């Protein structure tokens, strides 16, 4: 498995455990990766339909696995 796929798996695992969360909180859940790496992984997962991004009234984005409420 390549590093990109491993990181995407880590992000999905963190979302399974935490539920919908902000990107900043997700960075804390995956300490082995930088903010930029998490952001790119979330972008790829979003484009492939595996996660959903929703903007909150406070201006942050919540990330959720598809099928889970954000």
C-alpha positions as CSV (number, residue, x, y, z in Angstrom):
1,X,0.0,0.0,0.0
2,X,1.4,3.4,-0.8
3,X,1.7,6.3,1.6
4,X,-1.3,8.2,0.1
5,X,-3.6,5.2,0.5
6,X,-2.3,4.6,4.1
7,X,-3.0,8.2,5.0
8,X,-6.5,8.0,3.5
9,X,-7.1,4.9,5.6
10,X,-5.9,6.7,8.7
11,X,-8.3,9.6,8.1
12,X,-11.2,7.2,7.5
13,X,-10.4,5.3,10.7
14,X,-10.2,8.5,12.7
15,X,-13.6,9.6,11.3
16,X,-15.1,6.2,12.2
17,X,-13.9,6.7,15.8
18,X,-14.7,10.4,16.2
19,X,-17.7,10.9,14.0
20,X,-18.0,14.2,12.1
21,X,-15.3,16.6,13.1
22,X,-13.3,19.6,11.9
23,X,-10.2,19.3,9.8
24,X,-8.2,20.8,12.6
25,X,-9.4,18.2,15.1
26,X,-8.7,15.5,12.5
27,X,-5.1,16.7,12.3
28,X,-4.9,16.0,16.1
29,X,-6.3,12.5,15.6
30,X,-3.7,11.7,13.0
31,X,-0.5,13.1,14.5
32,X,1.8,11.3,12.1
33,X,0.6,13.6,9.3
34,X,0.8,17.4,8.7
35,X,-2.2,19.7,8.3
36,X,-1.5,19.8,4.5
37,X,-1.3,16.0,4.2
38,X,-4.7,15.7,6.0
39,X,-6.2,18.4,3.9
40,X,-5.1,16.7,0.7
41,X,-6.4,13.3,1.9
42,X,-9.7,14.8,2.8
43,X,-9.9,16.5,-0.6
44,X,-9.2,13.2,-2.4
45,X,-11.7,11.4,-0.2
46,X,-14.3,14.1,-0.8
47,X,-13.8,14.0,-4.6
48,X,-14.2,10.2,-4.6
49,X,-17.4,10.5,-2.6
50,X,-16.1,8.8,0.6
51,X,-16.4,11.8,2.8
52,X,-18.6,14.9,3.0
53,X,-17.6,18.4,3.9
54,X,-20.1,20.8,5.3
55,X,-19.6,24.4,6.4
56,X,-20.8,25.2,9.9
57,X,-22.4,28.5,10.9
58,X,-19.1,29.4,12.6
59,X,-17.2,29.2,9.3
60,X,-15.3,25.9,9.9
61,X,-15.7,22.8,7.8
62,X,-16.9,19.5,9.3
63,X,-15.7,16.3,7.7
64,X,-17.8,13.1,7.9
65,X,-17.8,9.7,6.4
66,X,-20.6,9.5,3.8
67,X,-23.7,8.2,5.5
68,X,-22.9,9.9,8.8
69,X,-24.5,13.2,9.8
70,X,-22.1,16.1,9.9
